[in-house]
Amino acid sequence: MVHEAPWDHHTSWSMCPHCGELHDGAAAMTSDHPPTEGDVGICFECGGWTVFQADGSRRIPTPEEQAEIDADPRTQHTLEMYWKFRRMHPERWPT
């Protein structure tokens, strides 16, 4: 059974530029809109930040973008919640 939240959006298939995980969706944290060019995402597999491109693929943030991501309390909260979730599910991410 697949559980989808109302804010989950199917996207074109793309690989995480950090770990190579294949993704076909995104979940918005602050709206119910699908990602658009320039939106920031986090890879569910590795926790790396990515930036959506116009074609739906993801790329590594530029140093300037990464500095903005690192300074934003919203993205820091997202990252904290990501790592908390991972610790709650060691069967998915064994150490």
PyMOL Python script that loads the backbone (N, CA, C, O; Angstrom):
from pymol import cmd

cmd.read_pdbstr("""\
ATOM      1  N   MET A   1       0.840  -1.178   0.000  1.00  0.00           N
ATOM      2  CA  MET A   1       0.000   0.000   0.000  1.00  0.00           C
ATOM      3  C   MET A   1       0.889   1.246   0.000  1.00  0.00           C
ATOM      4  O   MET A   1       1.858   1.319   0.755  1.00  0.00           O
ATOM      5  N   VAL A   2       0.564   2.206  -0.829  1.00  0.00           N
ATOM      6  CA  VAL A   2       1.308   3.460  -0.914  1.00  0.00           C
ATOM      7  C   VAL A   2       0.550   4.522  -0.139  1.00  0.00           C
ATOM      8  O   VAL A   2      -0.656   4.695  -0.316  1.00  0.00           O
ATOM      9  N   HIS A   3       1.262   5.224   0.714  1.00  0.00           N
ATOM     10  CA  HIS A   3       0.658   6.316   1.466  1.00  0.00           C
ATOM     11  C   HIS A   3       1.153   7.624   0.883  1.00  0.00           C
ATOM     12  O   HIS A   3       2.354   7.897   0.876  1.00  0.00           O
ATOM     13  N   GLU A   4       0.239   8.420   0.401  1.00  0.00           N
ATOM     14  CA  GLU A   4       0.599   9.716  -0.165  1.00  0.00           C
ATOM     15  C   GLU A   4      -0.103  10.813   0.601  1.00  0.00           C
ATOM     16  O   GLU A   4      -1.310  10.746   0.834  1.00  0.00           O
ATOM     17  N   ALA A   5       0.646  11.813   0.988  1.00  0.00           N
ATOM     18  CA  ALA A   5       0.060  12.996   1.609  1.00  0.00           C
ATOM     19  C   ALA A   5      -0.493  13.888   0.504  1.00  0.00           C
ATOM     20  O   ALA A   5      -0.038  13.797  -0.636  1.00  0.00           O
ATOM     21  N   PRO A   6      -1.452  14.741   0.808  1.00  0.00           N
ATOM     22  CA  PRO A   6      -2.035  15.596  -0.226  1.00  0.00           C
ATOM     23  C   PRO A   6      -1.006  16.537  -0.856  1.00  0.00           C
ATOM     24  O   PRO A   6      -1.231  17.055  -1.950  1.00  0.00           O
ATOM     25  N   TRP A   7       0.106  16.759  -0.183  1.00  0.00           N
ATOM     26  CA  TRP A   7       1.111  17.679  -0.717  1.00  0.00           C
ATOM     27  C   TRP A   7       2.220  16.952  -1.475  1.00  0.00           C
ATOM     28  O   TRP A   7       3.185  17.585  -1.905  1.00  0.00           O
ATOM     29  N   ASP A   8       2.099  15.629  -1.647  1.00  0.00           N
ATOM     30  CA  ASP A   8       3.066  14.882  -2.452  1.00  0.00           C
ATOM     31  C   ASP A   8       2.797  15.128  -3.928  1.00  0.00           C
ATOM     32  O   ASP A   8       1.646  15.148  -4.363  1.00  0.00           O
ATOM     33  N   HIS A   9       3.860  15.313  -4.693  1.00  0.00           N
ATOM     34  CA  HIS A   9       3.729  15.571  -6.123  1.00  0.00           C
ATOM     35  C   HIS A   9       4.653  14.645  -6.889  1.00  0.00           C
ATOM     36  O   HIS A   9       5.827  14.498  -6.551  1.00  0.00           O
ATOM     37  N   HIS A  10       4.116  14.030  -7.911  1.00  0.00           N
ATOM     38  CA  HIS A  10       4.955  13.236  -8.800  1.00  0.00           C
ATOM     39  C   HIS A  10       5.727  14.198  -9.696  1.00  0.00           C
ATOM     40  O   HIS A  10       5.184  15.182 -10.197  1.00  0.00           O
ATOM     41  N   THR A  11       6.993  13.890  -9.881  1.00  0.00           N
ATOM     42  CA  THR A  11       7.860  14.705 -10.724  1.00  0.00           C
ATOM     43  C   THR A  11       8.485  13.799 -11.782  1.00  0.00           C
ATOM     44  O   THR A  11       8.332  12.578 -11.737  1.00  0.00           O
ATOM     45  N   SER A  12       9.181  14.401 -12.720  1.00  0.00           N
ATOM     46  CA  SER A  12       9.910  13.578 -13.677  1.00  0.00           C
ATOM     47  C   SER A  12      11.013  12.834 -12.917  1.00  0.00           C
ATOM     48  O   SER A  12      11.524  13.320 -11.908  1.00  0.00           O
ATOM     49  N   TRP A  13      11.367  11.655 -13.417  1.00  0.00           N
ATOM     50  CA  TRP A  13      12.420  10.879 -12.771  1.00  0.00           C
ATOM     51  C   TRP A  13      13.725  11.656 -12.833  1.00  0.00           C
ATOM     52  O   TRP A  13      14.102  12.171 -13.885  1.00  0.00           O
ATOM     53  N   SER A  14      14.407  11.736 -11.708  1.00  0.00           N
ATOM     54  CA  SER A  14      15.731  12.351 -11.696  1.00  0.00           C
ATOM     55  C   SER A  14      16.550  11.739 -10.574  1.00  0.00           C
ATOM     56  O   SER A  14      16.010  11.193  -9.612  1.00  0.00           O
ATOM     57  N   MET A  15      17.857  11.838 -10.716  1.00  0.00           N
ATOM     58  CA  MET A  15      18.764  11.276  -9.730  1.00  0.00           C
ATOM     59  C   MET A  15      19.269  12.350  -8.793  1.00  0.00           C
ATOM     60  O   MET A  15      19.476  13.497  -9.192  1.00  0.00           O
ATOM     61  N   CYS A  16      19.466  11.965  -7.535  1.00  0.00           N
ATOM     62  CA  CYS A  16      20.099  12.874  -6.588  1.00  0.00           C
ATOM     63  C   CYS A  16      21.531  13.088  -7.047  1.00  0.00           C
ATOM     64  O   CYS A  16      22.253  12.120  -7.285  1.00  0.00           O
ATOM     65  N   PRO A  17      21.955  14.344  -7.176  1.00  0.00           N
ATOM     66  CA  PRO A  17      23.329  14.586  -7.617  1.00  0.00           C
ATOM     67  C   PRO A  17      24.366  14.255  -6.551  1.00  0.00           C
ATOM     68  O   PRO A  17      25.563  14.255  -6.835  1.00  0.00           O
ATOM     69  N   HIS A  18      23.919  13.972  -5.325  1.00  0.00           N
ATOM     70  CA  HIS A  18      24.843  13.610  -4.249  1.00  0.00           C
ATOM     71  C   HIS A  18      25.065  12.102  -4.183  1.00  0.00           C
ATOM     72  O   HIS A  18      26.203  11.633  -4.164  1.00  0.00           O
ATOM     73  N   CYS A  19      23.949  11.334  -4.148  1.00  0.00           N
ATOM     74  CA  CYS A  19      24.068   9.892  -3.901  1.00  0.00           C
ATOM     75  C   CYS A  19      23.594   9.018  -5.057  1.00  0.00           C
ATOM     76  O   CYS A  19      23.818   7.807  -5.044  1.00  0.00           O
ATOM     77  N   GLY A  20      22.940   9.614  -6.058  1.00  0.00           N
ATOM     78  CA  GLY A  20      22.478   8.849  -7.203  1.00  0.00           C
ATOM     79  C   GLY A  20      21.128   8.186  -7.018  1.00  0.00           C
ATOM     80  O   GLY A  20      20.664   7.482  -7.916  1.00  0.00           O
ATOM     81  N   GLU A  21      20.476   8.393  -5.866  1.00  0.00           N
ATOM     82  CA  GLU A  21      19.144   7.809  -5.638  1.00  0.00           C
ATOM     83  C   GLU A  21      18.168   8.347  -6.686  1.00  0.00           C
ATOM     84  O   GLU A  21      18.192   9.530  -7.026  1.00  0.00           O
ATOM     85  N   LEU A  22      17.326   7.474  -7.181  1.00  0.00           N
ATOM     86  CA  LEU A  22      16.347   7.855  -8.192  1.00  0.00           C
ATOM     87  C   LEU A  22      15.072   8.340  -7.512  1.00  0.00           C
ATOM     88  O   LEU A  22      14.530   7.659  -6.642  1.00  0.00           O
ATOM     89  N   HIS A  23      14.597   9.513  -7.907  1.00  0.00           N
ATOM     90  CA  HIS A  23      13.399  10.123  -7.331  1.00  0.00           C
ATOM     91  C   HIS A  23      12.359  10.366  -8.417  1.00  0.00           C
ATOM     92  O   HIS A  23      12.689  10.664  -9.565  1.00  0.00           O
ATOM     93  N   ASP A  24      11.089  10.230  -8.025  1.00  0.00           N
ATOM     94  CA  ASP A  24       9.999  10.546  -8.953  1.00  0.00           C
ATOM     95  C   ASP A  24       8.921  11.375  -8.262  1.00  0.00           C
ATOM     96  O   ASP A  24       7.775  11.412  -8.709  1.00  0.00           O
ATOM     97  N   GLY A  25       9.295  12.039  -7.169  1.00  0.00           N
ATOM     98  CA  GLY A  25       8.315  12.838  -6.460  1.00  0.00           C
ATOM     99  C   GLY A  25       8.969  13.804  -5.503  1.00  0.00           C
ATOM    100  O   GLY A  25      10.175  13.769  -5.258  1.00  0.00           O
ATOM    101  N   ALA A  26       8.126  14.667  -4.971  1.00  0.00           N
ATOM    102  CA  ALA A  26       8.572  15.656  -3.997  1.00  0.00           C
ATOM    103  C   ALA A  26       7.394  15.994  -3.106  1.00  0.00           C
ATOM    104  O   ALA A  26       6.248  15.990  -3.555  1.00  0.00           O
ATOM    105  N   ALA A  27       7.668  16.283  -1.856  1.00  0.00           N
ATOM    106  CA  ALA A  27       6.636  16.703  -0.919  1.00  0.00           C
ATOM    107  C   ALA A  27       6.966  18.114  -0.463  1.00  0.00           C
ATOM    108  O   ALA A  27       8.067  18.371   0.025  1.00  0.00           O
ATOM    109  N   ALA A  28       6.033  19.014  -0.617  1.00  0.00           N
ATOM    110  CA  ALA A  28       6.238  20.408  -0.218  1.00  0.00           C
ATOM    111  C   ALA A  28       6.045  20.540   1.286  1.00  0.00           C
ATOM    112  O   ALA A  28       5.125  19.949   1.852  1.00  0.00           O
ATOM    113  N   MET A  29       6.897  21.300   1.922  1.00  0.00           N
ATOM    114  CA  MET A  29       6.788  21.517   3.355  1.00  0.00           C
ATOM    115  C   MET A  29       5.925  22.738   3.683  1.00  0.00           C
ATOM    116  O   MET A  29       5.358  22.826   4.772  1.00  0.00           O
ATOM    117  N   THR A  30       5.828  23.669   2.747  1.00  0.00           N
ATOM    118  CA  THR A  30       5.161  24.934   3.061  1.00  0.00           C
ATOM    119  C   THR A  30       3.969  25.244   2.166  1.00  0.00           C
ATOM    120  O   THR A  30       3.328  26.281   2.340  1.00  0.00           O
ATOM    121  N   SER A  31       3.657  24.375   1.218  1.00  0.00           N
ATOM    122  CA  SER A  31       2.527  24.630   0.332  1.00  0.00           C
ATOM    123  C   SER A  31       2.076  23.315  -0.281  1.00  0.00           C
ATOM    124  O   SER A  31       2.651  22.260  -0.013  1.00  0.00           O
ATOM    125  N   ASP A  32       1.042  23.392  -1.104  1.00  0.00           N
ATOM    126  CA  ASP A  32       0.613  22.184  -1.808  1.00  0.00           C
ATOM    127  C   ASP A  32       0.907  22.282  -3.301  1.00  0.00           C
ATOM    128  O   ASP A  32       0.243  21.639  -4.114  1.00  0.00           O
ATOM    129  N   HIS A  33       1.899  23.084  -3.653  1.00  0.00           N
ATOM    130  CA  HIS A  33       2.273  23.274  -5.051  1.00  0.00           C
ATOM    131  C   HIS A  33       3.453  22.377  -5.407  1.00  0.00           C
ATOM    132  O   HIS A  33       4.336  22.157  -4.578  1.00  0.00           O
ATOM    133  N   PRO A  34       3.473  21.864  -6.622  1.00  0.00           N
ATOM    134  CA  PRO A  34       4.628  21.067  -7.044  1.00  0.00           C
ATOM    135  C   PRO A  34       5.871  21.946  -7.152  1.00  0.00           C
ATOM    136  O   PRO A  34       5.760  23.165  -7.283  1.00  0.00           O
ATOM    137  N   PRO A  35       7.043  21.337  -7.098  1.00  0.00           N
ATOM    138  CA  PRO A  35       8.274  22.129  -7.176  1.00  0.00           C
ATOM    139  C   PRO A  35       8.424  22.807  -8.528  1.00  0.00           C
ATOM    140  O   PRO A  35       8.018  22.278  -9.563  1.00  0.00           O
ATOM    141  N   THR A  36       9.011  23.982  -8.491  1.00  0.00           N
ATOM    142  CA  THR A  36       9.319  24.724  -9.711  1.00  0.00           C
ATOM    143  C   THR A  36      10.809  25.073  -9.700  1.00  0.00           C
ATOM    144  O   THR A  36      11.496  24.898  -8.694  1.00  0.00           O
ATOM    145  N   GLU A  37      11.278  25.557 -10.814  1.00  0.00           N
ATOM    146  CA  GLU A  37      12.693  25.896 -10.960  1.00  0.00           C
ATOM    147  C   GLU A  37      13.155  26.805  -9.823  1.00  0.00           C
ATOM    148  O   GLU A  37      12.531  27.824  -9.530  1.00  0.00           O
ATOM    149  N   GLY A  38      14.260  26.414  -9.191  1.00  0.00           N
ATOM    150  CA  GLY A  38      14.839  27.204  -8.111  1.00  0.00           C
ATOM    151  C   GLY A  38      14.406  26.769  -6.723  1.00  0.00           C
ATOM    152  O   GLY A  38      15.000  27.189  -5.730  1.00  0.00           O
ATOM    153  N   ASP A  39      13.371  25.926  -6.637  1.00  0.00           N
ATOM    154  CA  ASP A  39      12.957  25.430  -5.326  1.00  0.00           C
ATOM    155  C   ASP A  39      14.026  24.499  -4.768  1.00  0.00           C
ATOM    156  O   ASP A  39      14.734  23.825  -5.516  1.00  0.00           O
ATOM    157  N   VAL A  40      14.129  24.473  -3.459  1.00  0.00           N
ATOM    158  CA  VAL A  40      15.119  23.656  -2.770  1.00  0.00           C
ATOM    159  C   VAL A  40      14.459  22.378  -2.284  1.00  0.00           C
ATOM    160  O   VAL A  40      13.315  22.392  -1.830  1.00  0.00           O
ATOM    161  N   GLY A  41      15.186  21.277  -2.383  1.00  0.00           N
ATOM    162  CA  GLY A  41      14.701  19.997  -1.891  1.00  0.00           C
ATOM    163  C   GLY A  41      15.788  19.286  -1.119  1.00  0.00           C
ATOM    164  O   GLY A  41      16.964  19.647  -1.181  1.00  0.00           O
ATOM    165  N   ILE A  42      15.371  18.267  -0.389  1.00  0.00           N
ATOM    166  CA  ILE A  42      16.336  17.443   0.348  1.00  0.00           C
ATOM    167  C   ILE A  42      16.155  16.001  -0.113  1.00  0.00           C
ATOM    168  O   ILE A  42      15.027  15.518  -0.217  1.00  0.00           O
ATOM    169  N   CYS A  43      17.229  15.332  -0.381  1.00  0.00           N
ATOM    170  CA  CYS A  43      17.159  13.935  -0.803  1.00  0.00           C
ATOM    171  C   CYS A  43      16.754  13.083   0.394  1.00  0.00           C
ATOM    172  O   CYS A  43      17.394  13.131   1.445  1.00  0.00           O
ATOM    173  N   PHE A  44      15.696  12.310   0.231  1.00  0.00           N
ATOM    174  CA  PHE A  44      15.198  11.469   1.317  1.00  0.00           C
ATOM    175  C   PHE A  44      16.184  10.366   1.659  1.00  0.00           C
ATOM    176  O   PHE A  44      16.164   9.851   2.777  1.00  0.00           O
ATOM    177  N   GLU A  45      17.041   9.994   0.726  1.00  0.00           N
ATOM    178  CA  GLU A  45      17.985   8.905   0.963  1.00  0.00           C
ATOM    179  C   GLU A  45      19.247   9.379   1.688  1.00  0.00           C
ATOM    180  O   GLU A  45      19.691   8.737   2.640  1.00  0.00           O
ATOM    181  N   CYS A  46      19.827  10.501   1.242  1.00  0.00           N
ATOM    182  CA  CYS A  46      21.124  10.916   1.799  1.00  0.00           C
ATOM    183  C   CYS A  46      21.086  12.218   2.593  1.00  0.00           C
ATOM    184  O   CYS A  46      22.043  12.526   3.304  1.00  0.00           O
ATOM    185  N   GLY A  47      20.010  12.986   2.490  1.00  0.00           N
ATOM    186  CA  GLY A  47      19.927  14.251   3.225  1.00  0.00           C
ATOM    187  C   GLY A  47      20.638  15.405   2.561  1.00  0.00           C
ATOM    188  O   GLY A  47      20.798  16.464   3.168  1.00  0.00           O
ATOM    189  N   GLY A  48      21.073  15.222   1.317  1.00  0.00           N
ATOM    190  CA  GLY A  48      21.744  16.303   0.599  1.00  0.00           C
ATOM    191  C   GLY A  48      20.746  17.302   0.026  1.00  0.00           C
ATOM    192  O   GLY A  48      19.685  16.916  -0.465  1.00  0.00           O
ATOM    193  N   TRP A  49      21.082  18.562   0.089  1.00  0.00           N
ATOM    194  CA  TRP A  49      20.226  19.606  -0.476  1.00  0.00           C
ATOM    195  C   TRP A  49      20.380  19.637  -1.985  1.00  0.00           C
ATOM    196  O   TRP A  49      21.481  19.486  -2.516  1.00  0.00           O
ATOM    197  N   THR A  50      19.262  19.834  -2.668  1.00  0.00           N
ATOM    198  CA  THR A  50      19.259  19.948  -4.124  1.00  0.00           C
ATOM    199  C   THR A  50      18.400  21.135  -4.530  1.00  0.00           C
ATOM    200  O   THR A  50      17.596  21.640  -3.746  1.00  0.00           O
ATOM    201  N   VAL A  51      18.587  21.568  -5.765  1.00  0.00           N
ATOM    202  CA  VAL A  51      17.795  22.659  -6.336  1.00  0.00           C
ATOM    203  C   VAL A  51      17.106  22.114  -7.584  1.00  0.00           C
ATOM    204  O   VAL A  51      17.750  21.517  -8.447  1.00  0.00           O
ATOM    205  N   PHE A  52      15.796  22.324  -7.672  1.00  0.00           N
ATOM    206  CA  PHE A  52      15.046  21.861  -8.840  1.00  0.00           C
ATOM    207  C   PHE A  52      15.350  22.739 -10.048  1.00  0.00           C
ATOM    208  O   PHE A  52      15.477  23.958  -9.934  1.00  0.00           O
ATOM    209  N   GLN A  53      15.464  22.099 -11.199  1.00  0.00           N
ATOM    210  CA  GLN A  53      15.650  22.798 -12.465  1.00  0.00           C
ATOM    211  C   GLN A  53      14.330  22.795 -13.238  1.00  0.00           C
ATOM    212  O   GLN A  53      13.390  22.092 -12.870  1.00  0.00           O
ATOM    213  N   ALA A  54      14.269  23.580 -14.300  1.00  0.00           N
ATOM    214  CA  ALA A  54      13.033  23.733 -15.068  1.00  0.00           C
ATOM    215  C   ALA A  54      12.514  22.397 -15.595  1.00  0.00           C
ATOM    216  O   ALA A  54      11.301  22.213 -15.706  1.00  0.00           O
ATOM    217  N   ASP A  55      13.403  21.465 -15.922  1.00  0.00           N
ATOM    218  CA  ASP A  55      12.976  20.175 -16.471  1.00  0.00           C
ATOM    219  C   ASP A  55      12.618  19.155 -15.388  1.00  0.00           C
ATOM    220  O   ASP A  55      12.319  18.001 -15.699  1.00  0.00           O
ATOM    221  N   GLY A  56      12.648  19.570 -14.130  1.00  0.00           N
ATOM    222  CA  GLY A  56      12.304  18.680 -13.029  1.00  0.00           C
ATOM    223  C   GLY A  56      13.477  17.942 -12.423  1.00  0.00           C
ATOM    224  O   GLY A  56      13.335  17.285 -11.391  1.00  0.00           O
ATOM    225  N   SER A  57      14.633  18.043 -13.053  1.00  0.00           N
ATOM    226  CA  SER A  57      15.806  17.386 -12.487  1.00  0.00           C
ATOM    227  C   SER A  57      16.314  18.192 -11.287  1.00  0.00           C
ATOM    228  O   SER A  57      15.855  19.302 -11.018  1.00  0.00           O
ATOM    229  N   ARG A  58      17.260  17.607 -10.591  1.00  0.00           N
ATOM    230  CA  ARG A  58      17.826  18.249  -9.408  1.00  0.00           C
ATOM    231  C   ARG A  58      19.317  18.443  -9.612  1.00  0.00           C
ATOM    232  O   ARG A  58      19.982  17.639 -10.265  1.00  0.00           O
ATOM    233  N   ARG A  59      19.826  19.522  -9.042  1.00  0.00           N
ATOM    234  CA  ARG A  59      21.268  19.780  -9.116  1.00  0.00           C
ATOM    235  C   ARG A  59      21.778  20.167  -7.734  1.00  0.00           C
ATOM    236  O   ARG A  59      21.005  20.506  -6.839  1.00  0.00           O
ATOM    237  N   ILE A  60      23.091  20.108  -7.585  1.00  0.00           N
ATOM    238  CA  ILE A  60      23.729  20.533  -6.343  1.00  0.00           C
ATOM    239  C   ILE A  60      23.643  22.058  -6.256  1.00  0.00           C
ATOM    240  O   ILE A  60      23.864  22.741  -7.256  1.00  0.00           O
ATOM    241  N   PRO A  61      23.328  22.601  -5.084  1.00  0.00           N
ATOM    242  CA  PRO A  61      23.287  24.063  -4.951  1.00  0.00           C
ATOM    243  C   PRO A  61      24.656  24.692  -5.202  1.00  0.00           C
ATOM    244  O   PRO A  61      25.691  24.097  -4.903  1.00  0.00           O
ATOM    245  N   THR A  62      24.641  25.894  -5.750  1.00  0.00           N
ATOM    246  CA  THR A  62      25.884  26.655  -5.879  1.00  0.00           C
ATOM    247  C   THR A  62      26.360  27.015  -4.471  1.00  0.00           C
ATOM    248  O   THR A  62      25.574  26.924  -3.529  1.00  0.00           O
ATOM    249  N   PRO A  63      27.618  27.420  -4.297  1.00  0.00           N
ATOM    250  CA  PRO A  63      28.076  27.833  -2.966  1.00  0.00           C
ATOM    251  C   PRO A  63      27.210  28.960  -2.373  1.00  0.00           C
ATOM    252  O   PRO A  63      26.948  28.982  -1.171  1.00  0.00           O
ATOM    253  N   GLU A  64      26.776  29.879  -3.221  1.00  0.00           N
ATOM    254  CA  GLU A  64      25.928  30.972  -2.732  1.00  0.00           C
ATOM    255  C   GLU A  64      24.568  30.449  -2.273  1.00  0.00           C
ATOM    256  O   GLU A  64      24.056  30.858  -1.230  1.00  0.00           O
ATOM    257  N   GLU A  65      23.984  29.536  -3.066  1.00  0.00           N
ATOM    258  CA  GLU A  65      22.700  28.939  -2.679  1.00  0.00           C
ATOM    259  C   GLU A  65      22.849  28.128  -1.397  1.00  0.00           C
ATOM    260  O   GLU A  65      21.983  28.178  -0.523  1.00  0.00           O
ATOM    261  N   GLN A  66      23.943  27.384  -1.285  1.00  0.00           N
ATOM    262  CA  GLN A  66      24.154  26.575  -0.087  1.00  0.00           C
ATOM    263  C   GLN A  66      24.280  27.464   1.145  1.00  0.00           C
ATOM    264  O   GLN A  66      23.779  27.119   2.215  1.00  0.00           O
ATOM    265  N   ALA A  67      24.945  28.603   0.997  1.00  0.00           N
ATOM    266  CA  ALA A  67      25.058  29.538   2.128  1.00  0.00           C
ATOM    267  C   ALA A  67      23.676  30.039   2.556  1.00  0.00           C
ATOM    268  O   ALA A  67      23.411  30.180   3.750  1.00  0.00           O
ATOM    269  N   GLU A  68      22.795  30.308   1.587  1.00  0.00           N
ATOM    270  CA  GLU A  68      21.421  30.729   1.912  1.00  0.00           C
ATOM    271  C   GLU A  68      20.665  29.605   2.606  1.00  0.00           C
ATOM    272  O   GLU A  68      19.957  29.838   3.585  1.00  0.00           O
ATOM    273  N   ILE A  69      20.816  28.392   2.102  1.00  0.00           N
ATOM    274  CA  ILE A  69      20.157  27.226   2.708  1.00  0.00           C
ATOM    275  C   ILE A  69      20.630  27.062   4.148  1.00  0.00           C
ATOM    276  O   ILE A  69      19.822  26.849   5.052  1.00  0.00           O
ATOM    277  N   ASP A  70      21.931  27.160   4.358  1.00  0.00           N
ATOM    278  CA  ASP A  70      22.504  26.973   5.690  1.00  0.00           C
ATOM    279  C   ASP A  70      22.056  28.056   6.667  1.00  0.00           C
ATOM    280  O   ASP A  70      21.993  27.811   7.872  1.00  0.00           O
ATOM    281  N   ALA A  71      21.747  29.243   6.168  1.00  0.00           N
ATOM    282  CA  ALA A  71      21.361  30.363   7.030  1.00  0.00           C
ATOM    283  C   ALA A  71      19.861  30.438   7.297  1.00  0.00           C
ATOM    284  O   ALA A  71      19.430  31.198   8.164  1.00  0.00           O
ATOM    285  N   ASP A  72      19.072  29.676   6.579  1.00  0.00           N
ATOM    286  CA  ASP A  72      17.615  29.773   6.693  1.00  0.00           C
ATOM    287  C   ASP A  72      17.107  28.866   7.814  1.00  0.00           C
ATOM    288  O   ASP A  72      17.330  27.656   7.768  1.00  0.00           O
ATOM    289  N   PRO A  73      16.431  29.423   8.817  1.00  0.00           N
ATOM    290  CA  PRO A  73      15.921  28.588   9.913  1.00  0.00           C
ATOM    291  C   PRO A  73      14.933  27.515   9.441  1.00  0.00           C
ATOM    292  O   PRO A  73      14.839  26.457  10.062  1.00  0.00           O
ATOM    293  N   ARG A  74      14.204  27.767   8.364  1.00  0.00           N
ATOM    294  CA  ARG A  74      13.243  26.778   7.869  1.00  0.00           C
ATOM    295  C   ARG A  74      13.953  25.543   7.327  1.00  0.00           C
ATOM    296  O   ARG A  74      13.528  24.416   7.580  1.00  0.00           O
ATOM    297  N   THR A  75      15.029  25.753   6.586  1.00  0.00           N
ATOM    298  CA  THR A  75      15.742  24.592   6.047  1.00  0.00           C
ATOM    299  C   THR A  75      16.494  23.866   7.153  1.00  0.00           C
ATOM    300  O   THR A  75      16.640  22.644   7.105  1.00  0.00           O
ATOM    301  N   GLN A  76      16.969  24.599   8.140  1.00  0.00           N
ATOM    302  CA  GLN A  76      17.639  23.944   9.253  1.00  0.00           C
ATOM    303  C   GLN A  76      16.658  23.085  10.042  1.00  0.00           C
ATOM    304  O   GLN A  76      17.006  21.989  10.480  1.00  0.00           O
ATOM    305  N   HIS A  77      15.444  23.572  10.225  1.00  0.00           N
ATOM    306  CA  HIS A  77      14.414  22.784  10.891  1.00  0.00           C
ATOM    307  C   HIS A  77      14.091  21.533  10.068  1.00  0.00           C
ATOM    308  O   HIS A  77      13.940  20.445  10.623  1.00  0.00           O
ATOM    309  N   THR A  78      13.986  21.689   8.761  1.00  0.00           N
ATOM    310  CA  THR A  78      13.720  20.547   7.883  1.00  0.00           C
ATOM    311  C   THR A  78      14.822  19.507   8.026  1.00  0.00           C
ATOM    312  O   THR A  78      14.540  18.313   8.128  1.00  0.00           O
ATOM    313  N   LEU A  79      16.060  19.949   8.032  1.00  0.00           N
ATOM    314  CA  LEU A  79      17.188  19.026   8.165  1.00  0.00           C
ATOM    315  C   LEU A  79      17.164  18.317   9.517  1.00  0.00           C
ATOM    316  O   LEU A  79      17.426  17.117   9.593  1.00  0.00           O
ATOM    317  N   GLU A  80      16.854  19.047  10.574  1.00  0.00           N
ATOM    318  CA  GLU A  80      16.736  18.424  11.900  1.00  0.00           C
ATOM    319  C   GLU A  80      15.652  17.346  11.899  1.00  0.00           C
ATOM    320  O   GLU A  80      15.854  16.258  12.439  1.00  0.00           O
ATOM    321  N   MET A  81      14.508  17.648  11.296  1.00  0.00           N
ATOM    322  CA  MET A  81      13.412  16.680  11.250  1.00  0.00           C
ATOM    323  C   MET A  81      13.780  15.470  10.392  1.00  0.00           C
ATOM    324  O   MET A  81      13.393  14.342  10.699  1.00  0.00           O
ATOM    325  N   TYR A  82      14.525  15.711   9.321  1.00  0.00           N
ATOM    326  CA  TYR A  82      14.985  14.611   8.471  1.00  0.00           C
ATOM    327  C   TYR A  82      15.837  13.641   9.289  1.00  0.00           C
ATOM    328  O   TYR A  82      15.596  12.434   9.267  1.00  0.00           O
ATOM    329  N   TRP A  83      16.835  14.167  10.012  1.00  0.00           N
ATOM    330  CA  TRP A  83      17.726  13.296  10.777  1.00  0.00           C
ATOM    331  C   TRP A  83      16.992  12.638  11.934  1.00  0.00           C
ATOM    332  O   TRP A  83      17.307  11.500  12.285  1.00  0.00           O
ATOM    333  N   LYS A  84      16.031  13.311  12.532  1.00  0.00           N
ATOM    334  CA  LYS A  84      15.215  12.701  13.584  1.00  0.00           C
ATOM    335  C   LYS A  84      14.434  11.512  13.011  1.00  0.00           C
ATOM    336  O   LYS A  84      14.383  10.447  13.627  1.00  0.00           O
ATOM    337  N   PHE A  85      13.832  11.696  11.841  1.00  0.00           N
ATOM    338  CA  PHE A  85      13.089  10.623  11.190  1.00  0.00           C
ATOM    339  C   PHE A  85      13.999   9.437  10.900  1.00  0.00           C
ATOM    340  O   PHE A  85      13.619   8.287  11.122  1.00  0.00           O
ATOM    341  N   ARG A  86      15.189   9.716  10.409  1.00  0.00           N
ATOM    342  CA  ARG A  86      16.121   8.617  10.105  1.00  0.00           C
ATOM    343  C   ARG A  86      16.481   7.825  11.350  1.00  0.00           C
ATOM    344  O   ARG A  86      16.561   6.597  11.315  1.00  0.00           O
ATOM    345  N   ARG A  87      16.699   8.542  12.459  1.00  0.00           N
ATOM    346  CA  ARG A  87      17.024   7.842  13.711  1.00  0.00           C
ATOM    347  C   ARG A  87      15.854   6.983  14.186  1.00  0.00           C
ATOM    348  O   ARG A  87      16.059   5.963  14.844  1.00  0.00           O
ATOM    349  N   MET A  88      14.634   7.392  13.856  1.00  0.00           N
ATOM    350  CA  MET A  88      13.443   6.640  14.259  1.00  0.00           C
ATOM    351  C   MET A  88      13.243   5.381  13.412  1.00  0.00           C
ATOM    352  O   MET A  88      12.470   4.501  13.790  1.00  0.00           O
ATOM    353  N   HIS A  89      13.927   5.288  12.279  1.00  0.00           N
ATOM    354  CA  HIS A  89      13.744   4.159  11.355  1.00  0.00           C
ATOM    355  C   HIS A  89      15.082   3.530  10.963  1.00  0.00           C
ATOM    356  O   HIS A  89      15.476   3.577   9.798  1.00  0.00           O
ATOM    357  N   PRO A  90      15.776   2.941  11.939  1.00  0.00           N
ATOM    358  CA  PRO A  90      17.081   2.341  11.628  1.00  0.00           C
ATOM    359  C   PRO A  90      16.997   1.164  10.668  1.00  0.00           C
ATOM    360  O   PRO A  90      17.989   0.796  10.040  1.00  0.00           O
ATOM    361  N   GLU A  91      15.796   0.565  10.554  1.00  0.00           N
ATOM    362  CA  GLU A  91      15.651  -0.547   9.606  1.00  0.00           C
ATOM    363  C   GLU A  91      15.793  -0.082   8.163  1.00  0.00           C
ATOM    364  O   GLU A  91      16.185  -0.860   7.294  1.00  0.00           O
ATOM    365  N   ARG A  92      15.477   1.175   7.905  1.00  0.00           N
ATOM    366  CA  ARG A  92      15.603   1.733   6.548  1.00  0.00           C
ATOM    367  C   ARG A  92      17.027   2.197   6.275  1.00  0.00           C
ATOM    368  O   ARG A  92      17.536   2.035   5.165  1.00  0.00           O
ATOM    369  N   TRP A  93      17.670   2.773   7.288  1.00  0.00           N
ATOM    370  CA  TRP A  93      19.027   3.317   7.144  1.00  0.00           C
ATOM    371  C   TRP A  93      19.934   2.693   8.201  1.00  0.00           C
ATOM    372  O   TRP A  93      20.272   3.356   9.181  1.00  0.00           O
ATOM    373  N   PRO A  94      20.338   1.424   8.023  1.00  0.00           N
ATOM    374  CA  PRO A  94      21.217   0.807   9.031  1.00  0.00           C
ATOM    375  C   PRO A  94      22.580   1.493   9.066  1.00  0.00           C
ATOM    376  O   PRO A  94      23.069   1.993   8.053  1.00  0.00           O
ATOM    377  N   THR A  95      23.163   1.503  10.223  1.00  0.00           N
ATOM    378  CA  THR A  95      24.490   2.134  10.368  1.00  0.00           C
ATOM    379  C   THR A  95      25.597   1.147  10.193  1.00  0.00           C
ATOM    380  O   THR A  95      26.769   1.512  10.284  1.00  0.00           O
TER     381      THR A  95
END
""", "prot")
cmd.dss("prot")
cmd.show_as("cartoon", "prot")
cmd.util.cbc("prot")
cmd.orient("prot")
